[in-house]
Structure formats: structure tokens, C-alpha cells
Amino acid sequence: MKFQLAINLERIDNGLDMRDVRDHTLDMVQMADRGGFNIVWAAEHHALEMTIAPNPFQILTWWAAHTNDIRLGTAVAVAPYWHPINLAGEAAMTDLISGGRLEFGIGSGAYQREFDRMHPGLKQSDGWRYMHEMLPALKALWAGDYEHNGAFWSFPMSTSVPKPLQTPHPPVWVAARAPITFDYAVKEGCHIMSWPLTRPFSEAETYKERLDEAMAAHPGAARPTFALMRHTALYENDAGRDTAIKAIQRTLGQFENLFRNLGDVELGFPRQIPLGELEGREQYDAAMLEENLMFGSPDDVIAKLKRYEDLGVDAFIYYASMGLGHAEQKRSLELFCKEVMPAFQ
């Protein structure tokens, strides 16, 4: 099993100075680089302080200058927010600057709130259609001259400038949960990253079944790398556990606001929906969170990861961004590098 890091520049409230957020994020990326992580992922989000990432390629170029070996991925570039020529060029430039370390992740977008601002009139549930049209166009632009006449974009003969350093192009990943996306990934030769949110292990089993079904539907297709992401926090005592649970519950309360598209966001900070309003909802129960997420002691986490490895998960994505304090985040990652990863070498 390989290990990857997903980390955002994040602020849960305005009590943190952005310079401290910047420095902390780079520290975490450098720790992952030294610790042997395979890939670090940067998201794309807009007008939200909890995920400060208006251009993932800018973030990856910054990280590239301060790391040696770790590969650099977009998780994900949101297809409906880009023009194909622009996206092809930005990705290729990042691959060039980083010395061929780009992992290109593409997706359809997360929150209706962002669609209302970045692509007014488009439903989030229709974003996948843009991804399906975008990806073949990108591959063609990276390969040479290409003219496009599609449902969402049309442009005369053009090409990506520059071209990617990797040939024929950087590895391509898609964010997948729905069966149609697993099928598309296998058909197009893409690797897969999946996020079960706070759902139990059975959700990961469902994703593996969808991958198996897609492979059966496309005989002869190469098997993609199957990566699975979970919020992760390692701790050494009950106090550490309580701090981590409180942090993830707070963050999930803000996510719930966004998923409901309540519009209750001030200066980029979504209002946290109080847990009292979420009582009876299993995904916020403390015991359930500790069981389903990658929370616990190093031994607990090793045991959980072994289950995913046995299921057929090729790479685990350590999702570090959850509102946890900077010192606790670093201690968790340190424990993971020193005590968990050696069990999988």
C-alpha cells in the first residue's frame, strides 16, 4: 500500500493568521516528502476559508519548489470551472516546472454554492457531463493540434502550450463514487480516488464492487490504481481522542451547511450547524466517527489500514484537513510516518 496526503490551507474561523496557515501547510507537505509519502494533493475551491485553493496548480508549483521526491496532484481540478485550453496549459506548465511530478486529478465539483458563483445556472449534479467532455479534449491538446466542437466548448485548431514533460501526459485521476464515474475511469484509463465521507467500511466495499463491475464491463482495460481517502488523526491518549473528535464534529457541521446550500456563509466562513440540530444523525456520533475514520493509536490505524489493503485498496489518502490544531496535526503525521508506514513496507 502506498500513502498519499491531502491537505488544504484551511481556517475554521478568523483566529488564525494566514501566514501561519501558509507555513503550517508547507511544513506538513515537507514532512510527508521526507516520510516517504507518494503524492500530495491540492484541492480547488472558491470563496471558502475552510479550503483555500483558488488554483491548485499555483499551490503545487509552490510545493514543488520546497520538496524533492513527492509527486504533486490536483484533487481535483473542477472541470466546469475551466476552459480546456486553459486547463491543459496550466497542467502542462506545472508538470514542466515540477520536473514531471504532476498527477492530474479531475472532477465534477462539490458544492452548489460554488457552482452558483463559478458557473451560474449549472446544477452540481450535472457537473460530471463537463468532466466527460473535458478529459478527451485535454488529452488531444497535450498530444498536438486539435479542434473541438462539443456540447459545452467549441474552439478552432489549437494545442497545449507548453506540453507536459511526462509522455504522453501526466497520470490522470478521477474522483469517483457513482457507478458511471467508475465506468468512465476504467474506459478512459484513469486512476480512481474515492472518499467515503464518514460512512462505514461497507461504503469502501461498495466502491470496490463498482470498480470490479467496471473492469468486467471493459475486458482488457488496465486496472487503475484505487485510492481511498479518510480523515486521519493519530493520538496517544483520551485527551487526544477528544480533541480530534471535537475538531471533526465542528468541521462536519460546517460541511453540512455547504451540502444543504443554506447560504449561511460570512466572509468565507460557513456557520457551523450545532450538533444539537443534528442529533440522531449517525454520521456525527463520536464513537462512530472514531470507528469509521482513520482515528486512533498507531496500532489502531495499522489494523484499519490492513482491512483496506485486504479489500484491494492500492493507496491510502491521509486527509489532514479537519480543523485540528497545527501542533496536533504535526504530531499525528509524525506518528503515522514513524509507526504506521513501516508496517506496510
N, C-alpha and C positions, 0 to 999 in steps of 0.2 A: 504494500500500500504506500502510495506517495501522499505528501502533505502539502496543502496549499493554504494561503492566508487571504481572507477577505477583510479589509479594514477600511473604514471611512474616516475622513475628517468629520468629527461629529461634536455638536453641542446640544445638550438637552435643555439648557437654559443659558442666559447671557452671563452666568457667573464665571465662565471660562474665557480667558483671553485667547483670541485666535492664534496668536504667536505660540502660545503653549500647546494648543491643539496641533498646529503645524509640526512643532518639534517632537511632540509625543508620537505622532503618526509615523514620522520618518524613523524615530528610534525603534518602533515596533517592526517596521519593514526591514531595517538593518539587522535586528535580532533574528528575524526569520531567514534572512540571507545567510547569516553566519551559522544558524542552526540546521541548515540543510533543507529548508522548505523548497519545493519545486517551482511554485508560481505564487505571485501575489496579485490580487485582483483589486481593481478600482471600478467603482460604480459610476453611473451617470444619473444625476438627479438635479432638479432645478427648484430654487426658491424655498429650500427646506434646510434648516440648520442641522437637523439630525443626520443628514447625508449631504455634505458639502462637496459637490462634484459636478460643476457645470460642464467640464470637458475632461473625460477620463484620460485622453491622450496627453493633455498637459500634465496631469498628475503622474502618469507613467514616465514621461520624459524627465520629470523632476527626480523620481525614484531611480531611474536608470543611471543618473549621474552620481548616485551615492551608494550603489550596490555593485556587486561583482558577478554573481552567478545566477541569482534568482531570475526566473522569467517573469514577464510583465503582461498582465491580462486585463482586458476590459470585461467587466461583469455587471452590466453589459452596456454596449453602445445601443441606444434605443432607436431602432430603425425609423419609426415615423417622424422623428425629430431631425432627420438628416436628409441631405441630397446625396445620391450615390457618388457623384464625382468628388464632393467634399469629403465624404466618409472614406472613400478609397484613398485619397491623398493624405488625409490625416493619419490613417492607419499605417500607410507605407512610410511616411516620414518618421513615425515613431519607431517602426521596425529598423529603419536606417540608423537613426540616432542611437538606438539601444544596442546596436551590433547584432541585430537579428534575434532579439529576445521577445518579440511580441507574440502573445497568444490572443487571438481576436475573438472576443465573445460578443454575440449579437442577440438582441431580444426584442420583445414587442412592447415593453413598458409596463409600469406597475400601478400608478395611481391616476384616477380620473382627474384629480386636481391638477396634475402636471399636464395632462392632455388638454385641459381647458385653457391652459396658458401657452403651451408649446405647439399645439396643433388643434386650435379651436374647432369644435364641431365633430371631432373624431371620438368615437366611443373606445374606451380602453379595450373592450372585448374584441374590437376589430383590428387591434394593432398588429396581430400576427400576420395579417394579409400583407402589410407593408414589409415585414421581415422576409416573407416568402418571395416577394418580388425583388427585394434589395439584394439578397445574397448572390444570386446568379449574375446580377449586374456588376457587383463588386469583383467577382472572380474574373469576369470578362475585361473589366477596366484594368485590373492588375496584369492581365495577360497581354494586352495590346490595344489597338484601336477598336472602338465599339460604339455602335449606335443603339439607342434604346427607345422603344415605343411601348409603354406599358400602361397599366390602369392608373398608376399614381405618379409616374415620372416619364417625361419624354425629353430627349436631348440628342443633338446631332453627334456625328462621329467625334469621339474623344478618347482619352486614355488617362490612366492614373499617373500623376507626376508628383513625387518620384515613384519608382516601382519599389515594391518590398525587397528587402535584402534576401529574405528566405524565398526559395522557389519550390513550387510555383507561386506560393503565397504563405503567409503565416498559418499555423493551425487554427481552425475555426471551431468555435464552441457555440452552442445554443443553450439558453435557459429553458428547461422543459419540465412540464408537469402533465400536460394534456397528451392523450394518445396521438393526436395529429402532429404534435411537435416532435415526439419521439420518432414517428414515422418519417417526418421530414428530415430530421437529423441523420438518420441512417441512410436515407436515399441520397442526401447531398454530401455524405462523407464528413459530417461534423461530430465533434465530441460533445458530450452532454453533461451539463451541471444541473442538479436538482436540489430544491430546498423544501423539505417537508414542514417548514414553519415550526410550530410547537407540537405537531401531531406525533403519534407514537411510531414505534418501529414498523408497524404494519404499513404505514404510508410509504416507507422506503421499499418494502416488499412489493407494493403496488407499482412503484416506478420501475423496479427491476422486471416485473412481469410485462410492463409496457415496452421496455427495451427488448425483451425476448420476443414479444409479438412482432415488433418492428423488424427484428432480424429475420424472423421466419417469413415475413412478407417480402423480403428483399434478398433472396438467395444469392450468395456470392459477394454481398456487401461486406466491407471491412467492419469489424466490431469497433465501435467507438470507445474511447475512454469514458467511463461512467464515474463522475464525481458527485459527491453528496455533501451538502453544506449543513452545518448545525451551529447555533450559538454555542460558544465554548467558554467555560470558566473553570479553572482548576483551583482548589483551595485545600487548606490543611487542617481546618477545624470548623466548628459550628458557626463561629463568628464570620468566617469567610463565606460559608454557605449562605447565611442570612443576608450578607451584603450583596452577594451575586443575585440571589432571588429577588431582593427588593429592586435592584437595578433593572433586571429584565422585565419585571412586572410594570415598572414605570415606563420603560421603553415600549412595551406592548400596548400600554394604554394610549400612547401617542400614535402608534401604528393603527390601532383600532379607529381612531379619529380619521386618519387618512383613508383607510379602507371604506369607511362609511361616507367619505367625502362630505363631512359636516361643514366644511368651510371655516372651522373654528381655529384659525391659524393667525398668530400675531407676530409680526416681524420675523417670519420664517419658523416660529416655534409652534408646533401643533399643541393644543391643550390636551393634557393627559385626561382621559376618561377615568374617573376614580374607580378603584376596584369594587367599591360598594355598588356601582351601577352594573358591574359585570359578574356579580355573584351567581353561582350556579353554572357558570361557563367553564367547562373543564380545562380549557387551554390556559387558564390563568391560575390554576391551583398550584400551590408551591410544591407539593410532593410530585405532582405530575410533571411540572417543569424540570425538576431535578432528575426525574427518571428519563424523560424523553430527550432533553437537551444533553449536550456533551458537558455536563456539570459533574463535579465530584473530585475525589482524590485522584492522583495519578493511577493507582490500581483500578479504581472505578472506571476511569476513562479508557484504560487499556482493554478492560473487559467489554465495554460498549463497542469500541472500535473493532475488536475481534469479530463481533456479530456482523458488523457491516462488511468486513473483509470476507467472512464466510458467505455472505449473501452475494458477493460479486462486485462490491464497490471497489473501484481501482484507486480512487483518490479521495481523501477526506479534506473538505474545505473548512478550516478553522475560522468561524465568523467571530471576530473580536469585538465588533462594534455593538454595544448594548447598554451604553450609559454607565458602565462600570468606571470607577476612579482610575486614573492613569497608573498609579502605583500598583493597584490590584491587577490591572491588565498586564503589566510587565511581569509581575510575579507569576501569573497564570501561564503566560507564554514561556517563561523561563522553565517552569515545571514541565511543561509539555515537551520542550526541546530536550531537556536533560533526562527526564524519567519516562516519558511515553514513547517518543520516537525510536529510541534504541530497541524497544520490544518488537519493532517491525522491520528491522534491518536484516 
